[in-house]
Amino acid sequence: MRQRAIILLMERQELIDRIRKLPQDRVAEVAEFIESLAQRERNASRANLHQALSDYAIEHAGTIVDLDPALEDAATNHLLQQDSGQ
């Protein structure tokens, strides 16, 4: 594991050195590419979170985990008060 980390660090440094040798306009292209990769990663993270929340909701819908007794009571009382006020 430590050896792999050292190799990755060397690869990273090699990339940095190669970027430093590029003309400025190419460095700007690299920066834009890196930002596009970061944006893709953020979007993937959001999509993964959304999927995890959806899966949880589907799995637990209507179970005791899903229901909040105090909230259910408040909603029921509210509905009953609305019905009696009509």
N, C-alpha and C positions, 0 to 999 in steps of 0.2 A: 504494500500500500504506500509506504513512504517513498519507494523507488518510483512509483507511478506519479506521485505528487512532484517529485523532482523533475521528472521528464516533462510533465505538464508545465511546470515553471519555466523550463528551458524552452519549450515550444512557444510559450507566451512571450518570453523575452525575444525570441527569434522573430516573431510576428511584429513586435514593437520596433525592432531594428529595421525590419523590411519596410514598415510604414514610414519610419523616419527618413528613409531614402527616397520616398516618392515625391514627385512634384506636388506643390500645394493644392492644385485642382484635384489631383487624385486622392489626396488626404481628405478633402471635402467629400468625395464620393465614398470613401471608406467610412467616414463619420455618418453619412446618410444611411449606408448599408447597415451599420451597427445599430442605428436608431430603429431601422425597420425590423431588425431581428428582435430588439428589445420590445417593440410594440407587439410583434407577433407573440412573444412570450407572455406579455401582459394579457393579451386577448385570450390566449390558451388558458391562462390561470383563471380568468373570469368565466370562461366556458366550463372549465372543470368544476369550479365552485357552483355554478348554476346547475350543472348536472348532478352534483352531489346533493344539493338542496332539494332538487326535484325527486331524486331517488329516495331521499329520507322522507319527504312528504308523501310519496306514493306508498312507501312501506308502512308508515305509521298513521296514515289517515284514519280517523275514527277510533283509534286505540287510546288507551289511558295516557300514553305519551303525548298524544295530539291534543287532548282535551284539558282545558283549564277550568276546574269546577267553579271558581269564583267568576270567571268571565262568562261561563255558560249561564250561571244564575243571574248575573247582571243583564245579559241579553234576553233571557226569558222574562225577567221582570219588566224590562223595557217594552218588550212586545205585548205583554199582558196589559201594561198601563196604556199603551197605544190603542189596544182593542177596547178597553173599558172607556176610553175617552171619546170614542166615535159614536 
